[in-house]
Amino acid sequence: MSRSAKRKPVTLDEIEAGLDLVARRMEKLGTRAELYLPIWRALEREREKRVEASTILAAARARLTRSQDRTAGQSS
């Protein structure tokens, strides 16, 4: 098994911590903070993907619950 196959996915908390770290580094760099913009953008994209996935999964669970409630109501 490859090393990448053994790794756990990066969590939203880890991405948030990464953004905090990059923000601190950007502050220290002052006028050269733009050097970190590609990293910031990448972390933001990953954060948005996680948030979107979480929102979709929550909506799917809510829909399933409503569907099961309707089905249970029809069979009684």
PyMOL commands that place a pseudoatom at each C-alpha (Angstrom):
pseudoatom trace, name=CA, resn=MET, resi=1, chain=A, elem=C, hetatm=0, pos=[0.000, 0.000, 0.000]
pseudoatom trace, name=CA, resn=SER, resi=2, chain=A, elem=C, hetatm=0, pos=[1.321, 3.453, -0.869]
pseudoatom trace, name=CA, resn=ARG, resi=3, chain=A, elem=C, hetatm=0, pos=[1.946, 6.136, 1.733]
pseudoatom trace, name=CA, resn=SER, resi=4, chain=A, elem=C, hetatm=0, pos=[-0.876, 8.294, 0.408]
pseudoatom trace, name=CA, resn=ALA, resi=5, chain=A, elem=C, hetatm=0, pos=[-3.335, 5.416, 0.750]
pseudoatom trace, name=CA, resn=LYS, resi=6, chain=A, elem=C, hetatm=0, pos=[-2.541, 5.173, 4.474]
pseudoatom trace, name=CA, resn=ARG, resi=7, chain=A, elem=C, hetatm=0, pos=[-3.167, 8.858, 5.206]
pseudoatom trace, name=CA, resn=LYS, resi=8, chain=A, elem=C, hetatm=0, pos=[-6.406, 10.067, 6.696]
pseudoatom trace, name=CA, resn=PRO, resi=9, chain=A, elem=C, hetatm=0, pos=[-8.152, 12.898, 4.840]
pseudoatom trace, name=CA, resn=VAL, resi=10, chain=A, elem=C, hetatm=0, pos=[-7.353, 16.388, 6.034]
pseudoatom trace, name=CA, resn=THR, resi=11, chain=A, elem=C, hetatm=0, pos=[-10.064, 17.638, 8.367]
pseudoatom trace, name=CA, resn=LEU, resi=12, chain=A, elem=C, hetatm=0, pos=[-11.822, 20.983, 8.318]
pseudoatom trace, name=CA, resn=ASP, resi=13, chain=A, elem=C, hetatm=0, pos=[-10.167, 21.805, 11.657]
pseudoatom trace, name=CA, resn=GLU, resi=14, chain=A, elem=C, hetatm=0, pos=[-6.737, 21.138, 10.150]
pseudoatom trace, name=CA, resn=ILE, resi=15, chain=A, elem=C, hetatm=0, pos=[-7.530, 23.380, 7.193]
pseudoatom trace, name=CA, resn=GLU, resi=16, chain=A, elem=C, hetatm=0, pos=[-8.686, 26.122, 9.578]
pseudoatom trace, name=CA, resn=ALA, resi=17, chain=A, elem=C, hetatm=0, pos=[-5.437, 25.735, 11.550]
pseudoatom trace, name=CA, resn=GLY, resi=18, chain=A, elem=C, hetatm=0, pos=[-3.525, 26.017, 8.283]
pseudoatom trace, name=CA, resn=LEU, resi=19, chain=A, elem=C, hetatm=0, pos=[-5.321, 29.245, 7.436]
pseudoatom trace, name=CA, resn=ASP, resi=20, chain=A, elem=C, hetatm=0, pos=[-4.463, 30.600, 10.893]
pseudoatom trace, name=CA, resn=LEU, resi=21, chain=A, elem=C, hetatm=0, pos=[-0.811, 29.698, 10.353]
pseudoatom trace, name=CA, resn=VAL, resi=22, chain=A, elem=C, hetatm=0, pos=[-0.711, 31.290, 6.909]
pseudoatom trace, name=CA, resn=ALA, resi=23, chain=A, elem=C, hetatm=0, pos=[-2.364, 34.439, 8.280]
pseudoatom trace, name=CA, resn=ARG, resi=24, chain=A, elem=C, hetatm=0, pos=[0.344, 34.695, 10.950]
pseudoatom trace, name=CA, resn=ARG, resi=25, chain=A, elem=C, hetatm=0, pos=[3.077, 34.198, 8.354]
pseudoatom trace, name=CA, resn=MET, resi=26, chain=A, elem=C, hetatm=0, pos=[1.508, 36.793, 6.074]
pseudoatom trace, name=CA, resn=GLU, resi=27, chain=A, elem=C, hetatm=0, pos=[1.433, 39.283, 8.938]
pseudoatom trace, name=CA, resn=LYS, resi=28, chain=A, elem=C, hetatm=0, pos=[5.133, 38.728, 9.593]
pseudoatom trace, name=CA, resn=LEU, resi=29, chain=A, elem=C, hetatm=0, pos=[6.052, 39.188, 5.933]
pseudoatom trace, name=CA, resn=GLY, resi=30, chain=A, elem=C, hetatm=0, pos=[4.416, 42.589, 5.674]
pseudoatom trace, name=CA, resn=THR, resi=31, chain=A, elem=C, hetatm=0, pos=[4.746, 43.836, 2.101]
pseudoatom trace, name=CA, resn=ARG, resi=32, chain=A, elem=C, hetatm=0, pos=[5.830, 40.390, 0.895]
pseudoatom trace, name=CA, resn=ALA, resi=33, chain=A, elem=C, hetatm=0, pos=[2.682, 38.718, 2.265]
pseudoatom trace, name=CA, resn=GLU, resi=34, chain=A, elem=C, hetatm=0, pos=[1.465, 38.184, -1.297]
pseudoatom trace, name=CA, resn=LEU, resi=35, chain=A, elem=C, hetatm=0, pos=[3.913, 35.293, -1.519]
pseudoatom trace, name=CA, resn=TYR, resi=36, chain=A, elem=C, hetatm=0, pos=[1.448, 33.292, 0.557]
pseudoatom trace, name=CA, resn=LEU, resi=37, chain=A, elem=C, hetatm=0, pos=[-1.606, 34.080, -1.568]
pseudoatom trace, name=CA, resn=PRO, resi=38, chain=A, elem=C, hetatm=0, pos=[-1.445, 30.810, -3.570]
pseudoatom trace, name=CA, resn=ILE, resi=39, chain=A, elem=C, hetatm=0, pos=[-1.336, 28.809, -0.344]
pseudoatom trace, name=CA, resn=TRP, resi=40, chain=A, elem=C, hetatm=0, pos=[-4.172, 30.862, 1.148]
pseudoatom trace, name=CA, resn=ARG, resi=41, chain=A, elem=C, hetatm=0, pos=[-6.300, 30.366, -1.971]
pseudoatom trace, name=CA, resn=ALA, resi=42, chain=A, elem=C, hetatm=0, pos=[-5.668, 26.611, -2.000]
pseudoatom trace, name=CA, resn=LEU, resi=43, chain=A, elem=C, hetatm=0, pos=[-6.627, 26.278, 1.659]
pseudoatom trace, name=CA, resn=GLU, resi=44, chain=A, elem=C, hetatm=0, pos=[-9.759, 28.374, 1.103]
pseudoatom trace, name=CA, resn=ARG, resi=45, chain=A, elem=C, hetatm=0, pos=[-10.777, 26.150, -1.840]
pseudoatom trace, name=CA, resn=GLU, resi=46, chain=A, elem=C, hetatm=0, pos=[-10.315, 23.022, 0.266]
pseudoatom trace, name=CA, resn=ARG, resi=47, chain=A, elem=C, hetatm=0, pos=[-12.248, 24.561, 3.160]
pseudoatom trace, name=CA, resn=GLU, resi=48, chain=A, elem=C, hetatm=0, pos=[-15.129, 25.451, 0.850]
pseudoatom trace, name=CA, resn=LYS, resi=49, chain=A, elem=C, hetatm=0, pos=[-15.184, 21.899, -0.542]
pseudoatom trace, name=CA, resn=ARG, resi=50, chain=A, elem=C, hetatm=0, pos=[-15.433, 20.458, 2.975]
pseudoatom trace, name=CA, resn=VAL, resi=51, chain=A, elem=C, hetatm=0, pos=[-18.154, 22.903, 4.011]
pseudoatom trace, name=CA, resn=GLU, resi=52, chain=A, elem=C, hetatm=0, pos=[-20.124, 22.228, 0.824]
pseudoatom trace, name=CA, resn=ALA, resi=53, chain=A, elem=C, hetatm=0, pos=[-19.808, 18.454, 1.252]
pseudoatom trace, name=CA, resn=SER, resi=54, chain=A, elem=C, hetatm=0, pos=[-20.928, 18.725, 4.863]
pseudoatom trace, name=CA, resn=THR, resi=55, chain=A, elem=C, hetatm=0, pos=[-23.931, 20.848, 3.861]
pseudoatom trace, name=CA, resn=ILE, resi=56, chain=A, elem=C, hetatm=0, pos=[-24.936, 18.391, 1.141]
pseudoatom trace, name=CA, resn=LEU, resi=57, chain=A, elem=C, hetatm=0, pos=[-24.601, 15.398, 3.463]
pseudoatom trace, name=CA, resn=ALA, resi=58, chain=A, elem=C, hetatm=0, pos=[-26.726, 17.128, 6.121]
pseudoatom trace, name=CA, resn=ALA, resi=59, chain=A, elem=C, hetatm=0, pos=[-29.391, 17.939, 3.511]
pseudoatom trace, name=CA, resn=ALA, resi=60, chain=A, elem=C, hetatm=0, pos=[-29.398, 14.330, 2.296]
pseudoatom trace, name=CA, resn=ARG, resi=61, chain=A, elem=C, hetatm=0, pos=[-29.794, 13.028, 5.871]
pseudoatom trace, name=CA, resn=ALA, resi=62, chain=A, elem=C, hetatm=0, pos=[-32.658, 15.459, 6.503]
pseudoatom trace, name=CA, resn=ARG, resi=63, chain=A, elem=C, hetatm=0, pos=[-34.360, 14.398, 3.280]
pseudoatom trace, name=CA, resn=LEU, resi=64, chain=A, elem=C, hetatm=0, pos=[-33.999, 10.728, 4.180]
pseudoatom trace, name=CA, resn=THR, resi=65, chain=A, elem=C, hetatm=0, pos=[-35.528, 11.373, 7.621]
pseudoatom trace, name=CA, resn=ARG, resi=66, chain=A, elem=C, hetatm=0, pos=[-38.484, 13.206, 6.052]
pseudoatom trace, name=CA, resn=SER, resi=67, chain=A, elem=C, hetatm=0, pos=[-38.927, 10.416, 3.506]
pseudoatom trace, name=CA, resn=GLN, resi=68, chain=A, elem=C, hetatm=0, pos=[-38.846, 7.741, 6.198]
pseudoatom trace, name=CA, resn=ASP, resi=69, chain=A, elem=C, hetatm=0, pos=[-41.336, 9.711, 8.292]
pseudoatom trace, name=CA, resn=ARG, resi=70, chain=A, elem=C, hetatm=0, pos=[-43.700, 9.969, 5.309]
pseudoatom trace, name=CA, resn=THR, resi=71, chain=A, elem=C, hetatm=0, pos=[-43.330, 6.257, 4.563]
pseudoatom trace, name=CA, resn=ALA, resi=72, chain=A, elem=C, hetatm=0, pos=[-43.935, 5.331, 8.209]
pseudoatom trace, name=CA, resn=GLY, resi=73, chain=A, elem=C, hetatm=0, pos=[-47.014, 7.548, 8.275]
pseudoatom trace, name=CA, resn=GLN, resi=74, chain=A, elem=C, hetatm=0, pos=[-48.441, 5.894, 5.172]
pseudoatom trace, name=CA, resn=SER, resi=75, chain=A, elem=C, hetatm=0, pos=[-48.010, 2.354, 6.504]
pseudoatom trace, name=CA, resn=SER, resi=76, chain=A, elem=C, hetatm=0, pos=[-49.824, 2.989, 9.788]
for i in range(1, 76): cmd.bond("trace and resi %d" % i, "trace and resi %d" % (i + 1))
show_as sticks, trace
zoom trace
